Amino acid sequence: MVLPVLFDQLCVTGNPCLSGSFTYWAKSFSLTDPTSDIIDGTATFNPFTPAVSTGMFDTVAPNGSATETVSINAEELARSPVLGFMVVSHDNPTKGEDRESEARLIRLSGEDDDG
C-alpha cells in the first residue's frame, strides 16, 4: 500500500511533531461490503533513517527501463524490520504471474513476490 502523508499531518497541536520512528497497523474496509479486515501485528518505520532506501523516482520512456541503487541500513533494519522493496508504477501495470498490478514486491532475500 502506498500511503503518502505530509509530516505536518503527523503533528498534534501542543505536542512536538514526529522526530523518530512510529508504529503503525493496517485495517481494511469497503464502501460496499460491511465486513472489514484487521491485519495482525504492527510495524515500525523511521522516515528519517529508513531501514531500506525509499523515495526513488524515474521517468521511463515507452519500452524503456531504469536502474536504481538501493541501500540497507543494518542497524535500523534490526529496530524496524522490513520485508523488502515495493516498486510502483501509477501509469502502467506490471505483469505478475497471473494478474496485473501497479506494484511489484521484491523481498530483501531477492525473491520477487509477483513472479
N, CA, C and O atoms as CSV, one atom per row, in Angstrom:
chain,resi,resn,atom,element,x,y,z
A,1,MET,N,N,0.842,-1.156,0.000
A,1,MET,CA,C,0.000,0.000,0.000
A,1,MET,C,C,0.894,1.228,0.000
A,1,MET,O,O,1.852,1.301,0.769
A,2,VAL,N,N,0.598,2.154,-0.825
A,2,VAL,CA,C,1.292,3.438,-0.840
A,2,VAL,C,C,0.382,4.427,-0.125
A,2,VAL,O,O,-0.766,4.626,-0.523
A,3,LEU,N,N,0.892,5.037,0.919
A,3,LEU,CA,C,0.107,5.969,1.712
A,3,LEU,C,C,0.902,7.253,1.919
A,3,LEU,O,O,1.603,7.392,2.922
A,4,PRO,N,N,0.799,8.192,0.979
A,4,PRO,CA,C,1.576,9.429,1.116
A,4,PRO,C,C,0.995,10.315,2.225
A,4,PRO,O,O,-0.219,10.488,2.326
A,5,VAL,N,N,1.876,10.863,3.043
A,5,VAL,CA,C,1.475,11.813,4.081
A,5,VAL,C,C,2.504,12.933,4.147
A,5,VAL,O,O,3.670,12.747,3.799
A,6,LEU,N,N,2.057,14.082,4.593
A,6,LEU,CA,C,2.947,15.201,4.867
A,6,LEU,C,C,3.297,15.155,6.347
A,6,LEU,O,O,2.461,14.772,7.166
A,7,PHE,N,N,4.518,15.539,6.700
A,7,PHE,CA,C,4.921,15.485,8.098
A,7,PHE,C,C,3.974,16.270,8.999
A,7,PHE,O,O,3.696,15.842,10.119
A,8,ASP,N,N,3.472,17.419,8.525
A,8,ASP,CA,C,2.590,18.194,9.395
A,8,ASP,C,C,1.269,17.485,9.663
A,8,ASP,O,O,0.555,17.857,10.593
A,9,GLN,N,N,0.927,16.467,8.865
A,9,GLN,CA,C,-0.261,15.668,9.152
A,9,GLN,C,C,-0.028,14.731,10.337
A,9,GLN,O,O,-0.982,14.175,10.880
A,10,LEU,N,N,1.219,14.553,10.737
A,10,LEU,CA,C,1.553,13.683,11.853
A,10,LEU,C,C,1.762,14.475,13.148
A,10,LEU,O,O,2.199,13.918,14.155
A,11,CYS,N,N,1.452,15.762,13.118
A,11,CYS,CA,C,1.613,16.624,14.284
A,11,CYS,C,C,0.282,16.767,15.016
A,11,CYS,O,O,-0.788,16.732,14.409
A,12,VAL,N,N,0.375,16.927,16.325
A,12,VAL,CA,C,-0.792,17.194,17.152
A,12,VAL,C,C,-0.546,18.531,17.837
A,12,VAL,O,O,0.522,18.745,18.410
A,13,THR,N,N,-1.518,19.428,17.783
A,13,THR,CA,C,-1.372,20.749,18.385
A,13,THR,C,C,-0.933,20.628,19.841
A,13,THR,O,O,-1.517,19.871,20.616
A,14,GLY,N,N,0.091,21.376,20.197
A,14,GLY,CA,C,0.592,21.369,21.563
A,14,GLY,C,C,1.636,20.298,21.839
A,14,GLY,O,O,2.167,20.230,22.947
A,15,ASN,N,N,1.935,19.472,20.868
A,15,ASN,CA,C,2.936,18.418,21.020
A,15,ASN,C,C,3.982,18.557,19.930
A,15,ASN,O,O,3.700,19.119,18.872
A,16,PRO,N,N,5.189,18.052,20.170
A,16,PRO,CA,C,6.209,18.115,19.114
A,16,PRO,C,C,5.799,17.225,17.939
A,16,PRO,O,O,5.121,16.213,18.113
A,17,CYS,N,N,6.223,17.624,16.751
A,17,CYS,CA,C,5.959,16.807,15.561
A,17,CYS,C,C,6.828,15.549,15.599
A,17,CYS,O,O,7.711,15.407,16.444
A,18,LEU,N,N,6.566,14.684,14.703
A,18,LEU,CA,C,7.309,13.436,14.602
A,18,LEU,C,C,8.804,13.719,14.535
A,18,LEU,O,O,9.243,14.578,13.770
A,19,SER,N,N,9.587,12.997,15.333
A,19,SER,CA,C,11.023,13.208,15.321
A,19,SER,C,C,11.810,11.909,15.210
A,19,SER,O,O,13.041,11.937,15.209
A,20,GLY,N,N,11.140,10.796,15.119
A,20,GLY,CA,C,11.814,9.499,15.012
A,20,GLY,C,C,10.887,8.495,14.374
A,20,GLY,O,O,10.085,8.835,13.505
A,21,SER,N,N,10.999,7.272,14.802
A,21,SER,CA,C,10.182,6.222,14.210
A,21,SER,C,C,8.768,6.248,14.776
A,21,SER,O,O,8.511,6.844,15.823
A,22,PHE,N,N,7.864,5.596,14.069
A,22,PHE,CA,C,6.499,5.441,14.554
A,22,PHE,C,C,6.028,4.025,14.253
A,22,PHE,O,O,6.536,3.364,13.347
A,23,THR,N,N,5.060,3.577,15.021
A,23,THR,CA,C,4.488,2.246,14.857
A,23,THR,C,C,3.112,2.388,14.217
A,23,THR,O,O,2.360,3.307,14.543
A,24,TYR,N,N,2.791,1.484,13.316
A,24,TYR,CA,C,1.502,1.553,12.623
A,24,TYR,C,C,0.928,0.158,12.445
A,24,TYR,O,O,1.622,-0.840,12.636
A,25,TRP,N,N,-0.320,0.099,12.085
A,25,TRP,CA,C,-1.017,-1.143,11.776
A,25,TRP,C,C,-1.983,-0.858,10.644
A,25,TRP,O,O,-2.179,0.297,10.265
A,26,ALA,N,N,-2.580,-1.895,10.109
A,26,ALA,CA,C,-3.469,-1.726,8.956
A,26,ALA,C,C,-4.833,-2.349,9.231
A,26,ALA,O,O,-4.950,-3.363,9.917
A,27,LYS,N,N,-5.846,-1.718,8.681
A,27,LYS,CA,C,-7.210,-2.235,8.726
A,27,LYS,C,C,-7.842,-1.884,7.393
A,27,LYS,O,O,-7.677,-0.769,6.898
A,28,SER,N,N,-8.558,-2.819,6.813
A,28,SER,CA,C,-9.212,-2.545,5.531
A,28,SER,C,C,-10.717,-2.480,5.726
A,28,SER,O,O,-11.270,-3.070,6.654
A,29,PHE,N,N,-11.362,-1.751,4.830
A,29,PHE,CA,C,-12.820,-1.684,4.859
A,29,PHE,C,C,-13.300,-1.427,3.445
A,29,PHE,O,O,-12.526,-1.055,2.563
A,30,SER,N,N,-14.577,-1.630,3.250
A,30,SER,CA,C,-15.171,-1.461,1.931
A,30,SER,C,C,-16.376,-0.535,2.039
A,30,SER,O,O,-17.093,-0.551,3.040
A,31,LEU,N,N,-16.592,0.258,1.020
A,31,LEU,CA,C,-17.779,1.120,0.995
A,31,LEU,C,C,-19.025,0.326,0.621
A,31,LEU,O,O,-20.145,0.779,0.861
A,32,THR,N,N,-18.839,-0.861,0.031
A,32,THR,CA,C,-19.986,-1.647,-0.422
A,32,THR,C,C,-20.184,-2.938,0.352
A,32,THR,O,O,-21.221,-3.584,0.204
A,33,ASP,N,N,-19.219,-3.335,1.174
A,33,ASP,CA,C,-19.292,-4.585,1.929
A,33,ASP,C,C,-19.133,-4.238,3.410
A,33,ASP,O,O,-18.170,-3.568,3.781
A,34,PRO,N,N,-20.055,-4.681,4.257
A,34,PRO,CA,C,-19.981,-4.286,5.669
A,34,PRO,C,C,-18.848,-4.952,6.459
A,34,PRO,O,O,-18.634,-4.607,7.621
A,35,THR,N,N,-18.133,-5.881,5.864
A,35,THR,CA,C,-17.049,-6.543,6.592
A,35,THR,C,C,-15.760,-5.724,6.494
A,35,THR,O,O,-15.623,-4.858,5.630
A,36,SER,N,N,-14.830,-6.012,7.387
A,36,SER,CA,C,-13.519,-5.377,7.346
A,36,SER,C,C,-12.488,-6.390,7.800
A,36,SER,O,O,-12.823,-7.398,8.422
A,37,ASP,N,N,-11.234,-6.117,7.487
A,37,ASP,CA,C,-10.131,-6.978,7.888
A,37,ASP,C,C,-9.156,-6.170,8.724
A,37,ASP,O,O,-8.827,-5.031,8.392
A,38,ILE,N,N,-8.704,-6.763,9.798
A,38,ILE,CA,C,-7.630,-6.176,10.588
A,38,ILE,C,C,-6.419,-7.080,10.416
A,38,ILE,O,O,-6.487,-8.279,10.685
A,39,ILE,N,N,-5.333,-6.511,9.977
A,39,ILE,CA,C,-4.111,-7.282,9.760
A,39,ILE,C,C,-3.414,-7.424,11.108
A,39,ILE,O,O,-3.181,-6.433,11.800
A,40,ASP,N,N,-3.081,-8.658,11.477
A,40,ASP,CA,C,-2.440,-8.912,12.765
A,40,ASP,C,C,-1.074,-8.238,12.847
A,40,ASP,O,O,-0.327,-8.197,11.869
A,41,GLY,N,N,-0.763,-7.718,14.017
A,41,GLY,CA,C,0.561,-7.185,14.277
A,41,GLY,C,C,0.707,-5.717,13.919
A,41,GLY,O,O,-0.212,-5.081,13.403
A,42,THR,N,N,1.886,-5.207,14.208
A,42,THR,CA,C,2.237,-3.826,13.909
A,42,THR,C,C,3.595,-3.804,13.218
A,42,THR,O,O,4.305,-4.809,13.180
A,43,ALA,N,N,3.938,-2.658,12.684
A,43,ALA,CA,C,5.249,-2.464,12.066
A,43,ALA,C,C,5.777,-1.105,12.492
A,43,ALA,O,O,5.011,-0.238,12.915
A,44,THR,N,N,7.071,-0.924,12.383
A,44,THR,CA,C,7.723,0.330,12.754
A,44,THR,C,C,8.432,0.890,11.538
A,44,THR,O,O,9.017,0.148,10.749
A,45,PHE,N,N,8.374,2.219,11.393
A,45,PHE,CA,C,9.041,2.887,10.280
A,45,PHE,C,C,9.718,4.148,10.790
A,45,PHE,O,O,9.131,4.903,11.566
A,46,ASN,N,N,10.947,4.376,10.357
A,46,ASN,CA,C,11.685,5.587,10.690
A,46,ASN,C,C,11.884,6.379,9.400
A,46,ASN,O,O,12.748,6.030,8.595
A,47,PRO,N,N,11.097,7.444,9.186
A,47,PRO,CA,C,11.202,8.189,7.926
A,47,PRO,C,C,12.500,8.979,7.797
A,47,PRO,O,O,12.867,9.378,6.692
A,48,PHE,N,N,13.203,9.213,8.909
A,48,PHE,CA,C,14.432,9.995,8.883
A,48,PHE,C,C,15.653,9.129,8.611
A,48,PHE,O,O,16.610,9.584,7.985
A,49,THR,N,N,15.629,7.893,9.073
A,49,THR,CA,C,16.707,6.930,8.844
A,49,THR,C,C,16.061,5.594,8.491
A,49,THR,O,O,16.056,4.684,9.320
A,50,PRO,N,N,15.520,5.453,7.289
A,50,PRO,CA,C,14.812,4.216,6.949
A,50,PRO,C,C,15.747,3.015,6.865
A,50,PRO,O,O,16.934,3.151,6.568
A,51,ALA,N,N,15.190,1.840,7.131
A,51,ALA,CA,C,15.970,0.600,7.079
A,51,ALA,C,C,16.419,0.280,5.657
A,51,ALA,O,O,17.486,-0.301,5.456
A,52,VAL,N,N,15.608,0.658,4.674
A,52,VAL,CA,C,15.960,0.461,3.263
A,52,VAL,C,C,15.692,1.762,2.509
A,52,VAL,O,O,14.928,2.607,2.974
A,53,SER,N,N,16.311,1.917,1.364
A,53,SER,CA,C,16.120,3.108,0.535
A,53,SER,C,C,14.641,3.319,0.241
A,53,SER,O,O,13.895,2.362,0.032
A,54,THR,N,N,14.227,4.581,0.227
A,54,THR,CA,C,12.851,4.925,-0.130
A,54,THR,C,C,12.842,6.134,-1.051
A,54,THR,O,O,13.826,6.868,-1.133
A,55,GLY,N,N,11.743,6.334,-1.733
A,55,GLY,CA,C,11.509,7.562,-2.468
A,55,GLY,C,C,12.287,7.772,-3.745
A,55,GLY,O,O,12.477,8.917,-4.155
A,56,MET,N,N,12.750,6.709,-4.397
A,56,MET,CA,C,13.437,6.891,-5.666
A,56,MET,C,C,12.388,7.066,-6.769
A,56,MET,O,O,11.337,6.427,-6.734
A,57,PHE,N,N,12.673,7.927,-7.741
A,57,PHE,CA,C,11.745,8.187,-8.830
A,57,PHE,C,C,12.492,8.174,-10.151
A,57,PHE,O,O,13.622,8.655,-10.233
A,58,ASP,N,N,11.874,7.633,-11.176
A,58,ASP,CA,C,12.428,7.645,-12.519
A,58,ASP,C,C,11.318,7.907,-13.514
A,58,ASP,O,O,10.179,7.490,-13.308
A,59,THR,N,N,11.648,8.596,-14.591
A,59,THR,CA,C,10.758,8.704,-15.727
A,59,THR,C,C,11.291,7.749,-16.776
A,59,THR,O,O,12.451,7.844,-17.177
A,60,VAL,N,N,10.454,6.834,-17.219
A,60,VAL,CA,C,10.893,5.784,-18.137
A,60,VAL,C,C,10.144,5.924,-19.454
A,60,VAL,O,O,8.915,6.001,-19.473
A,61,ALA,N,N,10.882,5.957,-20.547
A,61,ALA,CA,C,10.286,6.040,-21.882
A,61,ALA,C,C,9.554,4.747,-22.201
A,61,ALA,O,O,9.855,3.710,-21.610
A,62,PRO,N,N,8.591,4.787,-23.131
A,62,PRO,CA,C,7.917,3.551,-23.535
A,62,PRO,C,C,8.927,2.480,-23.934
A,62,PRO,O,O,9.879,2.755,-24.664
A,63,ASN,N,N,8.717,1.273,-23.457
A,63,ASN,CA,C,9.595,0.124,-23.699
A,63,ASN,C,C,10.993,0.317,-23.121
A,63,ASN,O,O,11.917,-0.416,-23.476
A,64,GLY,N,N,11.156,1.289,-22.240
A,64,GLY,CA,C,12.459,1.560,-21.642
A,64,GLY,C,C,12.605,0.860,-20.299
A,64,GLY,O,O,11.754,0.065,-19.902
A,65,SER,N,N,13.677,1.163,-19.620
A,65,SER,CA,C,13.921,0.593,-18.303
A,65,SER,C,C,14.692,1.609,-17.463
A,65,SER,O,O,15.194,2.608,-17.979
A,66,ALA,N,N,14.774,1.343,-16.188
A,66,ALA,CA,C,15.526,2.199,-15.267
A,66,ALA,C,C,16.198,1.309,-14.237
A,66,ALA,O,O,15.728,0.208,-13.950
A,67,THR,N,N,17.286,1.787,-13.691
A,67,THR,CA,C,18.020,1.056,-12.668
A,67,THR,C,C,18.205,1.978,-11.469
A,67,THR,O,O,18.518,3.157,-11.635
A,68,GLU,N,N,18.017,1.457,-10.283
A,68,GLU,CA,C,18.219,2.221,-9.055
A,68,GLU,C,C,19.177,1.479,-8.139
A,68,GLU,O,O,19.123,0.253,-8.038
A,69,THR,N,N,20.040,2.206,-7.484
A,69,THR,CA,C,20.887,1.641,-6.444
A,69,THR,C,C,20.144,1.783,-5.134
A,69,THR,O,O,19.693,2.877,-4.794
A,70,VAL,N,N,20.010,0.706,-4.399
A,70,VAL,CA,C,19.312,0.738,-3.121
A,70,VAL,C,C,20.301,0.441,-2.005
A,70,VAL,O,O,21.356,-0.152,-2.227
A,71,SER,N,N,19.941,0.862,-0.811
A,71,SER,CA,C,20.813,0.612,0.330
A,71,SER,C,C,20.003,0.029,1.478
A,71,SER,O,O,18.788,0.208,1.563
A,72,ILE,N,N,20.703,-0.667,2.351
A,72,ILE,CA,C,20.097,-1.252,3.535
A,72,ILE,C,C,20.890,-0.763,4.742
A,72,ILE,O,O,22.113,-0.898,4.783
A,73,ASN,N,N,20.204,-0.203,5.710
A,73,ASN,CA,C,20.809,0.259,6.949
A,73,ASN,C,C,20.608,-0.861,7.971
A,73,ASN,O,O,19.532,-0.977,8.559
A,74,ALA,N,N,21.629,-1.677,8.184
A,74,ALA,CA,C,21.512,-2.875,9.025
A,74,ALA,C,C,21.109,-2.540,10.456
A,74,ALA,O,O,20.331,-3.276,11.062
A,75,GLU,N,N,21.625,-1.442,11.006
A,75,GLU,CA,C,21.290,-1.058,12.378
A,75,GLU,C,C,19.802,-0.726,12.505
A,75,GLU,O,O,19.138,-1.173,13.440
A,76,GLU,N,N,19.291,0.054,11.567
A,76,GLU,CA,C,17.864,0.399,11.594
A,76,GLU,C,C,17.003,-0.811,11.242
A,76,GLU,O,O,15.901,-0.962,11.768
A,77,LEU,N,N,17.495,-1.666,10.363
A,77,LEU,CA,C,16.755,-2.877,9.983
A,77,LEU,C,C,16.506,-3.760,11.208
A,77,LEU,O,O,15.470,-4.420,11.293
A,78,ALA,N,N,17.445,-3.777,12.152
A,78,ALA,CA,C,17.264,-4.559,13.380
A,78,ALA,C,C,16.161,-3.958,14.256
A,78,ALA,O,O,15.458,-4.689,14.952
A,79,ARG,N,N,16.005,-2.622,14.224
A,79,ARG,CA,C,14.969,-1.950,15.024
A,79,ARG,C,C,13.617,-1.940,14.333
A,79,ARG,O,O,12.583,-2.070,14.988
A,80,SER,N,N,13.618,-1.786,13.025
A,80,SER,CA,C,12.357,-1.701,12.267
A,80,SER,C,C,12.476,-2.567,11.017
A,80,SER,O,O,12.726,-2.060,9.924
A,81,PRO,N,N,12.295,-3.881,11.187
A,81,PRO,CA,C,12.469,-4.804,10.068
A,81,PRO,C,C,11.474,-4.544,8.935
A,81,PRO,O,O,10.336,-4.137,9.167
A,82,VAL,N,N,11.924,-4.784,7.728
A,82,VAL,CA,C,11.081,-4.653,6.544
A,82,VAL,C,C,11.161,-5.943,5.741
A,82,VAL,O,O,12.112,-6.714,5.872
A,83,LEU,N,N,10.154,-6.163,4.913
A,83,LEU,CA,C,10.155,-7.356,4.072
A,83,LEU,C,C,10.950,-7.139,2.798
A,83,LEU,O,O,11.523,-8.086,2.258
A,84,GLY,N,N,10.994,-5.892,2.303
A,84,GLY,CA,C,11.708,-5.644,1.061
A,84,GLY,C,C,11.323,-4.313,0.454
A,84,GLY,O,O,11.057,-3.342,1.162
A,85,PHE,N,N,11.296,-4.282,-0.859
A,85,PHE,CA,C,11.034,-3.061,-1.621
A,85,PHE,C,C,9.731,-3.200,-2.390
A,85,PHE,O,O,9.361,-4.295,-2.815
A,86,MET,N,N,9.034,-2.075,-2.564
A,86,MET,CA,C,7.836,-2.048,-3.396
A,86,MET,C,C,8.110,-1.087,-4.557
A,86,MET,O,O,8.382,0.094,-4.344
A,87,VAL,N,N,8.036,-1.597,-5.758
A,87,VAL,CA,C,8.224,-0.803,-6.963
A,87,VAL,C,C,6.836,-0.482,-7.491
A,87,VAL,O,O,6.054,-1.391,-7.773
A,88,VAL,N,N,6.521,0.811,-7.629
A,88,VAL,CA,C,5.179,1.233,-8.009
A,88,VAL,C,C,5.222,1.971,-9.332
A,88,VAL,O,O,6.078,2.830,-9.547
A,89,SER,N,N,4.303,1.636,-10.211
A,89,SER,CA,C,4.117,2.356,-11.461
A,89,SER,C,C,2.655,2.756,-11.550
A,89,SER,O,O,1.785,1.905,-11.735
A,90,HIS,N,N,2.380,4.045,-11.419
A,90,HIS,CA,C,0.994,4.507,-11.451
A,90,HIS,C,C,0.442,4.548,-12.873
A,90,HIS,O,O,-0.774,4.527,-13.064
A,91,ASP,N,N,1.318,4.608,-13.867
A,91,ASP,CA,C,0.865,4.735,-15.249
A,91,ASP,C,C,0.628,3.405,-15.936
A,91,ASP,O,O,-0.340,3.255,-16.681
A,92,ASN,N,N,1.497,2.440,-15.695
A,92,ASN,CA,C,1.424,1.171,-16.411
A,92,ASN,C,C,1.540,0.014,-15.428
A,92,ASN,O,O,2.506,-0.068,-14.670
A,93,PRO,N,N,0.564,-0.869,-15.441
A,93,PRO,CA,C,0.659,-2.011,-14.540
A,93,PRO,C,C,1.799,-2.940,-14.919
A,93,PRO,O,O,2.128,-3.096,-16.095
A,94,THR,N,N,2.401,-3.559,-13.900
A,94,THR,CA,C,3.391,-4.598,-14.138
A,94,THR,C,C,2.654,-5.923,-14.227
A,94,THR,O,O,1.546,-6.042,-13.704
A,95,LYS,N,N,3.223,-6.888,-14.855
A,95,LYS,CA,C,2.566,-8.176,-15.004
A,95,LYS,C,C,3.171,-9.162,-14.018
A,95,LYS,O,O,4.378,-9.405,-14.024
A,96,GLY,N,N,2.313,-9.731,-13.164
A,96,GLY,CA,C,2.724,-10.775,-12.242
A,96,GLY,C,C,2.435,-12.122,-12.868
A,96,GLY,O,O,2.238,-12.228,-14.078
A,97,GLU,N,N,2.412,-13.141,-12.045
A,97,GLU,CA,C,2.196,-14.493,-12.555
A,97,GLU,C,C,0.894,-14.607,-13.334
A,97,GLU,O,O,0.889,-15.117,-14.454
A,98,ASP,N,N,-0.216,-14.137,-12.753
A,98,ASP,CA,C,-1.492,-14.280,-13.446
A,98,ASP,C,C,-2.364,-13.043,-13.273
A,98,ASP,O,O,-3.583,-13.120,-13.423
A,99,ARG,N,N,-1.758,-11.910,-12.961
A,99,ARG,CA,C,-2.533,-10.699,-12.765
A,99,ARG,C,C,-1.681,-9.482,-13.100
A,99,ARG,O,O,-0.464,-9.572,-13.262
A,100,GLU,N,N,-2.354,-8.354,-13.198
A,100,GLU,CA,C,-1.652,-7.098,-13.388
A,100,GLU,C,C,-1.779,-6.272,-12.121
A,100,GLU,O,O,-2.792,-6.356,-11.426
A,101,SER,N,N,-0.775,-5.482,-11.815
A,101,SER,CA,C,-0.753,-4.695,-10.597
A,101,SER,C,C,0.081,-3.444,-10.836
A,101,SER,O,O,0.967,-3.430,-11.691
A,102,GLU,N,N,-0.209,-2.399,-10.077
A,102,GLU,CA,C,0.618,-1.197,-10.150
A,102,GLU,C,C,1.867,-1.329,-9.296
A,102,GLU,O,O,2.743,-0.466,-9.350
A,103,ALA,N,N,1.965,-2.393,-8.510
A,103,ALA,CA,C,3.105,-2.559,-7.614
A,103,ALA,C,C,3.741,-3.927,-7.794
A,103,ALA,O,O,3.070,-4.914,-8.093
A,104,ARG,N,N,5.034,-3.956,-7.605
A,104,ARG,CA,C,5.794,-5.210,-7.613
A,104,ARG,C,C,6.584,-5.257,-6.315
A,104,ARG,O,O,7.277,-4.300,-5.968
A,105,LEU,N,N,6.479,-6.359,-5.605
A,105,LEU,CA,C,7.140,-6.504,-4.316
A,105,LEU,C,C,8.383,-7.354,-4.477
A,105,LEU,O,O,8.320,-8.459,-5.015
A,106,ILE,N,N,9.516,-6.842,-4.012
A,106,ILE,CA,C,10.786,-7.556,-4.095
A,106,ILE,C,C,11.308,-7.724,-2.677
A,106,ILE,O,O,11.650,-6.743,-2.017
A,107,ARG,N,N,11.368,-8.946,-2.217
A,107,ARG,CA,C,11.818,-9.231,-0.850
A,107,ARG,C,C,13.319,-8.986,-0.707
A,107,ARG,O,O,14.066,-9.060,-1.683
A,108,LEU,N,N,13.747,-8.697,0.509
A,108,LEU,CA,C,15.178,-8.494,0.765
A,108,LEU,C,C,15.976,-9.742,0.393
A,108,LEU,O,O,17.163,-9.650,0.079
A,109,SER,N,N,15.336,-10.895,0.428
A,109,SER,CA,C,16.019,-12.140,0.053
A,109,SER,C,C,16.315,-12.181,-1.442
A,109,SER,O,O,17.055,-13.048,-1.906
A,110,GLY,N,N,15.736,-11.237,-2.203
A,110,GLY,CA,C,15.931,-11.201,-3.653
A,110,GLY,C,C,14.814,-11.878,-4.408
A,110,GLY,O,O,14.776,-11.813,-5.637
A,111,GLU,N,N,13.897,-12.529,-3.704
A,111,GLU,CA,C,12.773,-13.170,-4.362
A,111,GLU,C,C,11.751,-12.131,-4.751
A,111,GLU,O,O,11.569,-11.139,-4.046
A,112,ASP,N,N,11.086,-12.347,-5.860
A,112,ASP,CA,C,10.063,-11.453,-6.366
A,112,ASP,C,C,8.712,-12.055,-5.977
A,112,ASP,O,O,8.398,-13.172,-6.390
A,113,ASP,N,N,7.910,-11.336,-5.192
A,113,ASP,CA,C,6.610,-11.848,-4.763
A,113,ASP,C,C,5.629,-12.027,-5.910
A,113,ASP,O,O,4.653,-12.767,-5.785
A,114,ASP,N,N,5.882,-11.353,-7.031
A,114,ASP,CA,C,4.903,-11.344,-8.102
A,114,ASP,C,C,5.310,-12.139,-9.325
A,114,ASP,O,O,4.739,-11.944,-10.398
A,115,GLY,N,N,6.275,-13.026,-9.196
A,115,GLY,CA,C,6.636,-13.885,-10.324
A,115,GLY,C,C,7.755,-13.425,-11.165
A,115,GLY,O,O,8.117,-14.095,-12.132
